[in-house]
Amino acid sequence: MGKLYVVPTPIGNLEDMTFRALKVLKEVDYILAEDTRNSGKLLKHFEVNTPMMSHHMHNEHKTVESLVRRMQTGETFALISDAGTPAISDPGFLLTRACIENQIEVECLPGATAFVPALVNSGLPNDKFVFEGFLPDKKGRQTRYLQLAEETRTMIIYVSPHKLVKTLGEFQTYFGEDRVISVSRELSKLHEETVRGTVVEVLKHFEEKPPKGEIVVVVAGKK
């Protein structure tokens, strides 16, 4: 019987790659990559020559069954995403579940995940929190906001840079202009930035300075 390794990769700074992750990536039979071109640069940097296969949100439903069969015959696979830990707002859940259902061992390595540093450096309570990932795009978005408006725990939300100003405007509508938030972008990269304050204050900042890069928003719960 083969095995599936879920391997986190750096969210920005390549020095966040672990020794164990590199060892696994070099020893498995194949690496499943969300974007083989993007991952190819990472693997080349660390001199990893293991063959890659494409595994992303558009093909994972079709490939899971064949991958399970291959692992049942003894092949080992490492799953990586473009950045961070697979299956956290990235492909990986379907394959992990299928492996577990078929008694194939799954081992997830600890490593980089964007929301953890964003939560910790927000200064907001982190003893209890809710990870929302990306909010629904259109259908169900208002309903979700109405539910989150009553949430008392700290909330973590992923937002695309081109949608940040609009999203903060929605926060003002549903959470109130005085709700405290923290916006972290480009975590671990050269231009890392965290902006903290009320919704109105942070909205004003990003209206004047349009954001770029990966963004994590941490929102204080309702008092």
N, C-alpha and C positions, 0 to 999 in steps of 0.2 A: 504494500500500500504506500502511495506517495504522501505528499504533505503540501499544505499551503502556508506560506509565510506572508504575513501582512507587514510591509516594511515602510515606515515613515521616511520621507525625504525632506531636506531643508526647505523652509518657507522663504528663504532668501539667502542668508549667509551660509555658504558651503561648509564652513567649519562646524556647523551643527550636525553634520552627518556623523553617525556613530560608528565605532570600529566594528561592532556586532552587525550592523546593517550591511556594511561593506563585505564582511565575511559571508553572510547569507547570500547576498547578491552574486558573489563569485562562485558559490558552491552549488546553487540550485541548477536544475536543467534548463529552465526558461524564466524570463522575467516578463510579467504582464504589465504593460505600461499604458497609461491613459492617453499619452501622446508620445509616440516613439521618437519623433524628431526632438521634442523638448527633453525627454529622458535620455536620448542619445548623447546630448551634450554633457549631462550630469555623469553618465557612465564613462564617457571618454575621459572626463576630468579625473576620475578616480581609477582609471585603467581597469574597468570591469568589461570583460569581453563576452559575457553570457548572452546567448541569443535572446532577442526581444520579440514579443507578440503584442499586437494591439488589443487592448481591452478597455472600452469606454462606454459611456451611457447609451450610445447609439447601436452597439453591437452586443452588449453583455447578455441580453435576453436570448440571443441566438447561440452564443458560444459557451454558456455555462454548462450545458449538458455534456458537450464534447470534452471540456476541460476536466470535468468530474471523472469521465471515463478514463482519461489519460492518467489522472492521479491514482485511479483504482488499479492501473497497471504498473504503478511504481514511480511515475515521473514526479518531480518536485517543482513547484512554482513559487515565485515571489511576486506579490502584487504591489505595485507602486502607483501613486498618482502624480500629477504634475508638481504638487508641493504639499507637504504635511502628511497627515495620516489618512490612508485610503478609507473609504466608507463614511468619513465625516464630511458631509456635503460633497462627496465625490463617489465615483463607482467603487463597488466592493462588497456591499451588503448582500446582493443576490448570490454572488459566488461563495461568500463565507457561509451563508445559510445553507446553500446546496451541499457544501462539503460536510457541514455538521449533520445534515439529514442523512448523508451517506457514510457516516462514521469515518470520515477523512479528517485527520488531525489538522487543526488550524492553530497557528502560533502568531500572535500579534506582538511585534517588537515595540517597546516604548520609544517615543521620539517626538519630533516637532509637530505641534498642532497650534494653529494661529490663535484660537480663542483663549487658550490658557494664559499666555503672557498679557493679552489684552485685558482679560478679567483681573489678573493680579495687579497690573499697574494702573487700573482705573481708579483705585482707591474706594471702590464701592464694596458693600458687603459681599463676601464670596464663600460664606459658610453654607449657603444654599443658593442655587442659581438654576436658571432654565436656559437651555441651549435651543434656540429657534432655527438656526441656520438661515437660509434665505426665506423670506416671507413669500406667500403666494403672489404671483405676478398680477393677476387681475381677479379671476374668480376666487372668492373666498378671502380676499385681502381685508376688506372692511370687517367681515365677521371675525377674522383673527385679531384685528386691532381692538375690537370691542372686548374680546376675551382677555387680551394682554393688558388692557387698561385697568383691569381688576387684579392683575398679578402682583403679589407682594414680594416675590423673590426677585433678585437681580436677573435681568434678561440679557442674553447675548444674541446678536443678530448680525448676519453677514449682509453687506450691501455693496453692489457694484458702484464704482466711482461716479459713473454718469447718472446714477439714480440717487446719490446721497442727498443732494439739496432737496429734491422732491420728497424723499423719505423723511428727512428732518422736518419738513413742513407738515407731513402727516403726523409725525410725533407731536407736534405742537397742537394739532387738532384733537388727537385722541388721548394724549398723556398730559397735556397742559404745558404752557410755555416755561414753567418753573421746574419741570422735572429735570433732575440732574442726569447727565449722560457723559460718556467718554468715548471718543472716536480715535481708534488707533489705525494707522495706515503704514504700509511698507515695513512691517515688523521685521526686525533683524537685518534690514537693508540699510544702505547708505543714508537715505533720506527718511528714516523712521521718524514718525511724529505721532504724538498723542495730544489731543485737544480735549480738555475737560471743562465742564460748566453746565449752565442750564441749556435747555433746548434752544432758546432764543440766542444765547451767546454763541453757541457752537454753530448754529445756522448762519449767523452773521459772518463768522470767520470763514466758512466755506463758500458763502456767496461771494466774498471778496477774493478768496483764493481757491479756485476750482480744484478739487482733489484728483490725485492720480494714484494708481496702485491698488493693491488688495486692502480692503477695509473691514474692520470689525467694530461694531458699535455695542457698547455696554450701557444698559439703561437701568437706572435705579427702580426698584419695585415701588408699588403704591404704598404710601404710608398709612 
